[in-house]
């Protein structure tokens, strides 16, 4: 995650909010819109977490390296 994703989110929110004000929703629809954006964001976080855990479980474990002093014949 970097700063440009936050900037993009701000721009999309401002764009969508301006369209809500211009249409029949007016200012009454802005809380509904922001709640929808929050749910979409929560869903994306859940999706990213799912894929992160799925990829971590498929990782091949590293070989176990023993210390030379503990390896006695």
HELIX and SHEET records of a PDB file:
HELIX    1   1 UNK A    3  UNK A   22  1                                  20    
HELIX    2   2 UNK A   26  UNK A   29  5                                   4    
HELIX    3   3 UNK A   30  UNK A   57  1                                  28    
HELIX    4   4 UNK A   68  UNK A   70  5                                   3    
END                                                                             
